Amino acid sequence: MNIPLNIDWRQILLHLFNFGILAGGLWLLLYKPVKAFMDDRARQYEEREAEAEKRISEAEELRKSYEEKLASAEKEARLKLSESAKAADDAARETIEEAKHMAEQLLTDTRRKAEEERKELLDDAQHEVIQLASDAVRKLLVEQEEAYDSFAASFKDGTDNE
Amino acid sequence: MPKQKRKWFYLIVGGFLLICLLGSILVGERPKAESIQEVMRDAVLHESGRISLFGLLEVNPGLISAFVVTGILLLLAALLRIFVIPRFRRVPGKLQLLLETWVSFFADMARTNSPHHNAFLGAYLFVAGSYIFFGTVFELFGLQAVTLAGHSISLPAPLSDINGAIALGCLSYLVILLSGIVVNKLHGAVSGLKEFSLPISMSFRLFGALLSGLLVTELVYYSIRLSFLLPVAVGVLFTLLHAVIQTYVLTTLTSIFFGEVTEPHIKKSKR
């Protein structure tokens, strides 16, 4: 059969045979190993990416947990601080009260002591004044007695002499 | 480029162009052995430029080109497999990058156009694309062969032979049809058979595109005056351009139709 354009079935089959050999060879020698290398590398990168994402999510969780812990610690610290401040206030107030009480006590004692001392001094002074008065009286009396005696003596002498 | 070097560059290029122009004017036309019609007809039909295949068969020069291209590609692939691929690194060098780009271009094309089944398609596109590209570029080297008539001819692109183009076009259709049947059974077969014009269109598109490049080159070389400078643009640039275009066209068409016939078939629910 005369096919137009010089189409030849045998040559078509030979071209197919040639292409088959080329396909097998190129697939085996180039396409397969290069593709396998690329796929393997892509898989490794995907694994690394997954690992990195996993680590990032873990780190994020850890960060959240730390933040929560930090917030809780801050809250606790704030609470403790306020408790301490309150305790310090109470202690200070107590100390002040105590100091006031002591001061009042001291003042009272001092006043009492001063009063006692004043009383004592007054008593002493009174006693001394009395003593002095009595001494003075006694002295005066002695002097008067002596004067009297002298007068009496002089009178007696006078009388005797007469 | 420094100013002084640039000046020399322009002088050399200008001088070369001038010599070519003078040559094309001064050289006389040689007596033609055959008319332009005969040259064109022979380029298409290979009626007189046949070559003996090991003394067994008389074949078109395109078939010899196909064998040579296959041999060169397999040798290159073997060398790359032995010396380059075992030294592949995680961060690729220039040659590794070229190989990876070469492979991934077709693998990505297969994945894009046929998202469901693309492992086989990627390999097929890689081989077919490489064959078309290197086969077309092959004609630039002008390897010589002796015809049965004793003339010396330069070997053409394998796919500028109608038999080579039909083989690749029909094989591509066969790949599409069989993959449709394997994946989608009867529905795949029907989808594949609907595109019954595909083998003819693919074959003749390849043949026409490659042949047009060959004919333009033949036309240019027919006149010795035109063969001084013009082949640089016509021969090299046109060949490279349609090598890239035909590679892209055939692989894209194959991958699109492959994706269409292997698409999962969802039965429409009856109301």
Contacts between the chains, C-beta under 8 A, distances in Angstrom:
chain1	res1	chain2	res2	distance
A	5	B	44	7.2
A	5	B	45	6.6
A	5	B	162	5.1
A	6	B	44	8.0
A	6	B	45	4.5
A	6	B	46	6.0
A	6	B	47	6.6
A	6	B	60	7.3
A	6	B	162	6.6
A	7	B	162	5.8
A	7	B	163	6.3
A	7	B	166	6.6
A	8	B	59	7.9
A	8	B	60	7.7
A	8	B	163	5.6
A	10	B	57	6.9
A	11	B	59	5.7
A	11	B	60	6.3
A	11	B	63	5.5
A	11	B	161	7.5
A	11	B	163	4.0
A	12	B	163	4.8
A	12	B	166	5.4
A	12	B	167	4.8
A	12	B	170	7.7
A	13	B	167	7.8
A	14	B	59	7.1
A	14	B	63	5.8
A	14	B	163	7.9
A	15	B	63	6.4
A	15	B	66	5.8
A	15	B	158	7.4
A	15	B	161	7.7
A	15	B	163	5.6
A	15	B	164	4.7
A	15	B	166	7.9
A	15	B	167	3.6
A	15	B	168	7.4
A	16	B	167	4.9
A	16	B	171	6.2
A	18	B	63	7.6
A	18	B	66	4.9
A	18	B	67	5.9
A	18	B	70	5.3
A	19	B	66	7.7
A	19	B	70	7.8
A	19	B	127	7.7
A	19	B	131	6.6
A	19	B	167	6.4
A	19	B	168	6.6
A	19	B	171	6.5
A	21	B	70	6.2
A	21	B	74	7.6
A	22	B	69	7.9
A	22	B	70	4.4
A	22	B	73	6.2
A	22	B	74	6.8
A	22	B	127	6.3
A	22	B	131	6.0
A	23	B	123	7.8
A	23	B	124	7.3
A	23	B	127	4.3
A	25	B	70	7.8
A	25	B	73	7.6
A	25	B	74	4.4
A	25	B	77	6.1
A	25	B	78	7.9
A	26	B	73	6.5
A	26	B	74	7.3
A	26	B	77	5.5
A	26	B	126	6.9
A	26	B	127	4.9
A	26	B	130	6.3
A	27	B	123	5.0
A	27	B	126	7.6
A	27	B	127	6.4
A	29	B	74	7.2
A	29	B	77	3.8
A	29	B	78	5.7
A	29	B	80	7.2
A	29	B	81	4.3
A	30	B	77	4.7
A	30	B	80	6.3
A	30	B	81	6.7
A	30	B	85	7.9
A	30	B	99	7.3
A	30	B	103	7.1
A	30	B	126	7.7
A	31	B	103	6.0
A	31	B	122	7.6
A	31	B	123	5.2
A	31	B	126	4.9
A	31	B	127	7.3
A	32	B	123	7.7
A	33	B	81	6.5
A	33	B	85	5.0
A	34	B	85	6.6
A	34	B	88	8.0
A	34	B	99	5.5
A	34	B	100	6.4
A	34	B	102	8.0
A	34	B	103	4.5
A	35	B	103	5.7
A	35	B	107	6.3
A	35	B	122	7.4
A	37	B	85	7.2
A	37	B	88	5.2
A	38	B	100	5.9
A	38	B	103	6.9
A	38	B	104	6.5
A	38	B	107	8.0
A	41	B	90	6.3
